Amino acid sequence: MFKRMPDVQQRLADDVYEQILSAIVTGQIAPGDRLIQEKIASEINISRTPVREALLRLEQEGVLEMQGRKGFAIRKMREEEVVQVYGAREAVEGYAAYWLAENRTPQRIAAIQEKVDAERAEQTDDVQVEFRLNKAIHRSIVEQSENRVLLDLFETLWGHGVSLWLFAGTMTNQDPPDPNVHQALLDVIRTGSPEQAQAAMIAHVREGLERQLKGM
């Protein structure tokens, strides 16, 4: 009977979330800086509620931690936590690569090739753009396994702001990643044995872990 109204409050919270995360990733907000919801709300010229929601979301995702009653700061992740995240990725994405090599079809390979080509064509220095391109390739590999549970696990590992934050750390004071690395990985999935594809994926994820630990 009644027309549903748009959730303006949620859209505002999402926008604030993206702005804060972008500022963290690009270094505009540095470790040790305090984020005060009243100050952010005043700067953006909105109410405190969506700012509070955005800050709490980033806290739940492990990007921020509360300092005092109203302030937040970037949370310093322990090396052990990072190793666990990448270990879980090895299990999920390594199995997806194994399955794909065992059940490859031209259509499945072509779907992944499209994402790889998009990354190579972009050649960007924007960390957030590169993150989305990188995630799209890895997601496509898992998606083509046609395993809903595996894809849900992938989204859990990659779907939070902390994933972008970690990725940004791998780009800090380091040489840019090889633009051909995903093509090489896909070539193994296309022509290699399931065991070779799984090993190639695990090696790729571990290389990312090494870059991450070096960036930390």
N, C-alpha and C positions, 0 to 999 in steps of 0.2 A: 504493500500500500504506500509506503514512504520510500522516497528515493534516497539511496545511500550517499552520504556526503563524503567528499575526499578527505583522507586522513592527512591534513596539512601538517599536524604536529609530527607525525612519523617522517614525512618528507623532510622537514626541517632537521630532525635528529639525524637522518641519513646524510644530509648535506654537511652538517657540522662534523659528523664522523669522518667523512671523506676529507674535509679541509684539515682537520687535526692530524689525521694519518699522513696526508700529503706533506704537511709541515714537518712531521717527525722523519719521514723517509728522506726528504730533501735537506735535512739538517737545520731547518729554520727553528725547530725546537730541539735543543740539545739535552743530553743526559744531565740531570741536576736542575734543569729549569722546572719551575713549578707551574702547573696549569690550574688556574683558579676559575671556577665556572662563572662567577660574577663578572670577572674581567673579560673573559671570552664573549659572554653574552652582550656586554656593553660594546665591545669592539665590533661584533657582527650586527648589533642592533636588533636582537631578538630576546625573548624571555629566557630565563635560566633553565626551564624544564627540558627543552630539546638538547641543550648543552650538557645538562646532567646525564641524560640518557646516552648521549654519544660517549661521554667520559666513562660511564659505567660499562658500556659495551666494550670499549678498549681495555678496560680493566679485566673484564671477564675473559677476553681473548689473550690476556697475558702481555699486552703491550705496555700498559700503565699499571702503576700501583698507587694506592692512596697514601698521601702524606698529610698528616693533620686531619682536621675535620672537613675541610672543603677543598683541599688541594690534591693534585695528582702529579706524578713524575714518571718518566720512562723507567720501566722495570728492567733491571739488568738480569738477563737470562744466564743461568748456570750452563757451563759447557755440557754437563750431563744431560740437561733438558734438550739441548740442540742435537746431541748424538741420538737421543731417543726418537726425536721427530724424524731425522733422516733414516734411522733404522726401520721405522715403520714404513717410510716411503720405499725402502728397498723391498720390503715384503710385498706391498701392494703393487708397485709398478714393475717390480721384477717378475712377479707372477703374470701380470698382464702381458708383458713382453714375451714370456714363455708361451702363453696361450695363443697369442697372435701368430708367432712363428710356426706353431703347430697347426693352426687353423687359418692361415693367411689366405686371402682372396684378393684379386686385383682391386675390388671395390674398397675393402678395408684399408689396404695400403694407400690407395689414392686419397682417401679421406684424411689420413695422417700427412701425406705429402703436401696437401693443400695448406695445412697449418705450418709446415716447415718452410714452404715457399714464401708464405706471408711474413715469417720472421726474417728470412734472408732478404726480402725485398725492402723491408722497413729500415734496417740499419740505423737504429735510433740510439741516442745517448740518454733518452728519458727513461729513468729507472722504472717508473710505473708502467709505461708502455711496454718495455721489454719484459717486465714481469707478466703482464697479461698475455703477451705473445708466447712466452715460455710456458706459462700455465696451460695455454690452449693446446700446445703440442702434447704435453704430458697427459692432459685430460683426454685428448683424442685417442691416445694409445690405450688408456684404460677403458674409455667408452666403447672402442671397437671390440673389446673383449666380450661385450654384451652381458656383463655380469653386474647386476644392479647393486649387489652388496659391495663389490669391489669399488664401484663408482661412488657409493655413499662414503666409504672409508677415504677415498681420495678427496672428496669435498670436505670432509672433516679436517684433513691434514692441510689442505690448500685454501680453504674457504675463509679463513680469518685474517684480520689485519696483521697478526703476528707473522704470517707467511710472507707478506710483502715486506715487512720490516726486516725479517731475516734475509730475504733476497737482497734488499738494499745493502745490507752489511757485506755481502759478497762482492759488491761493486765498489766498495770503498778502498781507495788507494791501491787498486789492483788493475792489472791489464784487463781490458774488456774480454768477455768470453768469446771463444772461437765461433764465428757465425755458421761454420760448417759442422759443428759437433752433433747437432740433431740429425743432419742428413746422414752422417756416418752411422749414427745409432739406428736410424730407420733402414739403412742398407743392410745392416746385420739382421734386423727383423724380417726384411724382405727375402734374404737369400740364405741366412744361416740356420742352424739347428735351433730347436727350442732352448737347449742348454746354452748355446752361444748368445742367443738374444737375451736371455735372463742375465747372463754374466755381463753383457755389454751394458744393460740398464743399471745393474748394481754398481758397476764401475763408474758410470756417469753420475749416479746419485752420490757416490762417495767422493767424487771429484768436487761436487758442489759442497759437500760437508767440509772438505779440506779448505776450500775458499772461504766458507763461512767462519770456521775456527780461526783462520788467518785474519779475517776482517774484524773479528772480535778482539 
